[in-house]
């Protein structure tokens, strides 16, 4: 009877390892970076004109705002923050991604909760010396295997959501870029840039802001596609 109540220090000491790491969201959904890269390509060209024009500092800005033919450049911008917040297609993509993330997260949290209950029950049995050392080692190994499987599943789901987010980003960029090309056929702007808080453009002239026109047209086109 004494052998059946042997205390098992190894499982007791390592039992804390069975707690799953802090619960964090699977993803952070933000189109700003990719879309900003697409819309800010024109800014690079302006920098090149400014810094490599070979002119004096006084005439540098003048050169940066002119074509080689001497005619003024036509530049407008779109507010990326507004586009990200008010473009209906973005809202749909975000909702789809969040729905997938929440579904996978619920599954992982459910398994995590079950594992924590098993670990707590095991700790209780070890503390009360109600199981043998051999039995304790078997249960401990099983719990560790379940924990490892759970961590692998979480990693797989995190990667799955990240891949879905990337695909949605590409869809958005394709949608906006294709639209802007069609839009610009009627206006012939030299550059349609992207402006966002904390971005590369520090100061903007509101008279060059065409965000409202772009948003209205984008949402109208998206609504017509859904019909």
matplotlib code that plots the C-alpha trace (Angstrom):
import matplotlib.pyplot as plt

x = [0.0, 2.9, 4.3, 0.9, 1.2, 4.6, 4.9, 6.1, 8.2, 8.9, 5.3, 4.7, 7.7, 6.9, 3.2, 3.4, 4.6, 1.2, -0.4, -0.9, 0.8, -1.1, -4.2, -3.5, -5.4, -4.5, -4.2, -4.1, -5.9, -4.5, -4.3, -2.3, 1.1, 0.5, -1.9, 0.5, 3.3, 1.2, -0.1, 3.2, 5.4, 5.1, 6.7, 10.0, 10.1, 9.6, 12.4, 14.7, 13.8, 14.5, 17.8, 19.4, 18.2, 21.7, 20.1, 20.8, 18.8, 16.8, 15.6, 15.3, 11.7, 10.8, 12.5, 10.8, 7.4, 8.0, 8.1, 11.1, 9.1, 8.8, 5.0, 3.7, 3.0, -0.5, -0.5, -3.4, -3.7, -6.0, -6.2, -5.4, -6.8, -10.2, -10.0, -9.3, -12.2, -14.9, -14.4, -17.2, -15.0, -12.5, -15.2, -16.4, -12.8, -12.2, -15.4, -14.5, -11.1, -12.3, -15.0, -12.4, -10.0, -12.7, -13.9, -10.4, -9.7, -12.8, -11.7, -8.2, -9.5, -12.0, -9.2, -7.0, -9.7, -10.1, -6.4, -6.1, -8.9, -7.0, -3.8, -5.6, -7.1, -3.7, -2.1, -4.8, -4.2, -0.4, -0.8, -3.1, -0.8, -3.7, -1.9, 1.3, 4.5, 4.2, 0.7, 1.6, 4.4, 2.1, -0.6, 2.1, 3.5, 0.0, -0.7, 2.6, 1.7, -1.7, -0.1, 2.4, -0.4, -2.4, 0.5, 1.1, -2.6, -2.4, 0.6, -1.1, -4.2, -2.1, -0.4, -3.7, -5.2, -2.0, -2.2, -5.8, -5.0, -2.3, -4.6, -7.2, -4.6, -3.7, -7.4, -7.8, -4.6, -5.7, -9.1, -8.0, -5.1, -7.2, -9.9, -7.4, -6.0, -9.5, -10.3, -7.2, -8.0, -10.5, -8.2, -4.6, -3.0, 0.8, 0.6, -2.1, -0.4, -1.4, -1.5, -1.8, -1.1, 2.5, 3.4, 6.1, 4.1, 4.2, 2.1, -0.6, -2.7, -6.4, -7.2, -5.4, -7.4, -9.7, -10.5, -14.2, -14.6, -12.5, -14.5, -17.9, -16.9, -15.3, -18.3, -20.7, -18.8, -18.6, -22.4, -23.1, -20.9, -22.9, -26.2]
y = [0.0, 2.3, 1.9, 3.0, 6.4, 7.5, 11.2, 12.1, 15.2, 15.4, 15.9, 18.2, 20.4, 20.5, 20.8, 24.6, 23.7, 22.4, 25.8, 27.1, 30.5, 33.8, 34.1, 36.5, 37.3, 35.2, 38.2, 41.9, 43.1, 46.2, 47.1, 50.3, 48.9, 47.1, 49.6, 52.4, 50.8, 50.7, 54.2, 55.8, 54.6, 58.0, 59.6, 57.9, 59.5, 62.9, 62.3, 61.3, 64.4, 66.6, 65.1, 64.3, 67.2, 68.7, 72.1, 74.5, 74.2, 77.2, 75.7, 72.1, 72.3, 74.0, 71.1, 68.5, 69.8, 70.0, 67.5, 67.3, 69.3, 72.2, 71.6, 71.4, 67.9, 67.1, 65.4, 64.3, 62.0, 59.5, 59.2, 55.6, 55.7, 56.8, 54.1, 51.5, 52.6, 53.4, 51.2, 48.6, 45.9, 46.4, 45.9, 42.6, 41.3, 42.3, 40.6, 37.4, 37.3, 38.0, 35.4, 32.8, 33.9, 33.7, 30.3, 28.8, 30.6, 29.2, 25.7, 26.2, 27.9, 25.0, 22.4, 24.6, 24.7, 21.0, 20.5, 22.8, 20.9, 17.6, 19.2, 20.5, 17.1, 15.5, 18.0, 17.3, 13.5, 14.0, 16.3, 13.9, 10.9, 8.9, 7.6, 5.6, 7.0, 4.8, 6.0, 9.6, 9.4, 8.0, 10.7, 13.4, 12.2, 12.1, 15.7, 16.9, 15.3, 16.9, 20.3, 19.9, 19.0, 22.0, 24.3, 22.9, 23.4, 27.0, 27.6, 26.0, 28.1, 31.3, 30.5, 29.8, 33.2, 35.0, 33.4, 34.4, 37.9, 38.1, 36.9, 39.5, 42.2, 41.3, 41.3, 44.8, 46.1, 44.6, 46.1, 49.6, 49.7, 48.5, 51.1, 54.0, 53.1, 53.2, 56.4, 58.1, 57.6, 60.4, 62.8, 62.0, 62.7, 62.2, 60.8, 59.5, 59.2, 57.7, 59.8, 58.3, 59.3, 58.7, 58.0, 59.3, 62.5, 64.8, 67.7, 67.7, 70.3, 69.5, 70.8, 67.8, 65.3, 63.2, 60.6, 61.3, 61.0, 57.7, 56.3, 57.1, 55.6, 52.5, 51.8, 52.4, 50.0, 47.4, 47.7, 47.1, 44.0, 42.5, 42.7]
z = [0.0, 0.7, -2.8, -4.3, -2.6, -3.7, -4.3, -7.9, -7.7, -11.5, -12.6, -9.7, -10.5, -14.2, -14.1, -14.8, -18.3, -19.0, -19.0, -22.5, -23.3, -23.0, -25.2, -28.0, -31.1, -34.1, -36.4, -36.9, -40.0, -41.7, -45.3, -44.9, -45.5, -48.8, -50.2, -49.2, -51.1, -54.2, -54.1, -53.0, -55.9, -57.5, -54.4, -55.1, -58.6, -57.0, -54.6, -57.4, -59.4, -56.3, -55.1, -58.5, -60.6, -60.6, -59.8, -56.9, -53.7, -54.7, -57.9, -56.7, -55.7, -59.0, -60.9, -58.7, -59.7, -63.4, -66.3, -68.5, -71.0, -68.5, -67.9, -64.4, -62.9, -62.0, -58.6, -56.4, -53.4, -51.7, -47.9, -47.2, -43.6, -45.0, -47.7, -45.2, -43.0, -45.5, -48.6, -48.4, -49.9, -47.1, -44.5, -46.2, -46.4, -42.8, -41.6, -43.5, -41.9, -38.4, -38.8, -39.7, -36.9, -34.3, -35.4, -35.2, -31.9, -30.3, -31.2, -29.7, -26.6, -26.0, -26.3, -24.1, -21.4, -21.4, -21.2, -18.2, -16.4, -17.0, -15.7, -12.6, -11.9, -12.3, -9.9, -7.4, -7.6, -7.3, -4.3, -2.5, -3.3, -4.7, -7.8, -8.1, -9.5, -12.6, -13.3, -12.7, -15.2, -17.8, -17.3, -17.3, -20.6, -22.1, -20.9, -22.4, -25.7, -25.7, -24.9, -27.8, -30.2, -29.1, -29.7, -33.1, -34.0, -32.8, -35.0, -38.0, -37.5, -37.1, -40.4, -42.1, -41.0, -42.0, -45.5, -45.8, -44.8, -47.4, -50.1, -49.1, -49.1, -52.7, -53.7, -52.2, -53.9, -57.2, -56.8, -56.0, -58.5, -61.3, -60.5, -60.2, -63.7, -65.2, -63.2, -64.4, -68.1, -67.8, -65.8, -66.9, -63.5, -63.5, -59.9, -57.7, -54.3, -51.0, -47.8, -44.3, -40.8, -39.9, -43.6, -45.9, -46.9, -43.9, -45.2, -47.8, -49.6, -49.1, -52.5, -54.0, -52.0, -54.2, -51.5, -51.5, -55.2, -55.2, -52.3, -53.8, -57.1, -55.5, -53.3, -56.2, -58.4, -55.6, -55.0, -58.7, -58.7, -55.8, -57.7]

ax = plt.figure().add_subplot(projection="3d")
ax.plot(x, y, z, "-o")
ax.set_aspect("equal")
plt.show()
